[in-house]
């Protein structure tokens, strides 16, 4: 296997690894909170609706806002990088293709970030009513 195979496989493998790690540790966090809830029920502790809602959310109300801002910042970084490499004396077709590719890559975190911002604002709006 040459580098033309190893490099793309390692890049996509690392993305899969990072996603798996986030999912794994989120599942562990949920399991621990459910164990805590089960222990409280077994001990006869009263469970208020506020406590149950906090356990169901399992993250701060600003978590979606933070994630949205981070994803939009990542997209801006890719777009800025594409713009910077495009400002040189590289106006051939290969450089234009690279710039389009980087702008395309920037679209993914941009739309994910916008979705998180929408979730944050719409979810908080529905709680105010």
N, C-alpha and C positions, 0 to 999 in steps of 0.2 A: 504494500500500500504506500503510495506516494503522498507527498504533502497536499496534492490537489484533492485527496479524499479525506485525509486525517484532519485537516484544518476545518472544513465545514462540519464534519461529524462532531468534532470536539466543541465547536461553537454551539451547535444545536443541542448537543448533550449537556453542556453547561446550563443552557436555558431550561432544559427539562429538569436538571438537578436543582436549580434555584426554585422553580415552581414547586417541585416535590417537597423541598425543605419547608417552604412557607405553608403548604398544605399540611404537612406532618405536624409541625409545631402548633398550628391553629387547631388541629384535631386534638392534640394533647391538652391544649388550654381548655377546649370545650369539655373534654373528659374530666379534667380536674374540677371545673365549675359544677358539672353534674354530680360528681362525687360529693362536693361540698353541699350542694342542695339536698342530696339524698341523706347525708349525715344530719343536716339540720332538721329534716322531716322525721328521721328516726329518733332524734333527741327531743322532739316535741316543740321545737322553736316555732313561734308564730311567723308566718310568711306574709308580709304586706304586699299589696299590688306594686308598690314602687320597687321593692326588692326583686320581685319576679321580673319586672320590666328591665331592671338593670342587669339581671342575670341573662335575660334573653338577648339583650343588645351586645353584651360582652366586649364592648369597646366604647371609647368616649364618643360623645355626639359630634365631635369635630374630626373624627377619624376619616370620614369620607372627604371632607374638605381638604385635609392634609394630603391624602392620597391623590386627589384631583390636582392639587397644586404641584406635587412632585411629578406626576405624569406629564403635565403641561410643560414643566421646566425641562424634562428630558426631551420632549418633542422640540422645544425651542433650541436646545443644545444641538440636536441633529440638524435642524434647519440652519442654524448659525454656522455650523461646520460646513454644510454644503455651500452656503453663500460665500464663506471665506475661501474655500478652495476654488470656487468659481470666479473669483475676482482676479486671479493671476492671469498670465498670458496663455492660459490653456483653453482655447476656444475651439478645440477640435471635437469631433463627434464622441470620442471616448469620454472626455471630461463632462460633456453634456449628459451622457448616459449615467455617469457616476452621480452627478448632481440630482438628476431625476430620481435615481434610486434612493439617495439619502433623503430627499424630500418625501418620497413614498414611505420610507421607514419611519420618518417623523410623524406621519399621519396616524399610525397605530397608537402610540402613547398619547397623541393629542386627543383622539376621540375617546380613549379610555378615560383620560383626565376629565374631559367634558362630561362624560357619563357620571363619574364620581361627583362632580360639582352639581349636576342635575339631581342626583340622588340626595345629596346633602340638603340642597335648598328645597326640593319637593317634600322630602321626609320631614324636615323641620316645619315647613308650612302646614302640613297636615296635622302636626302635633299642636300647633297654635290654635287651630279651630276647635 
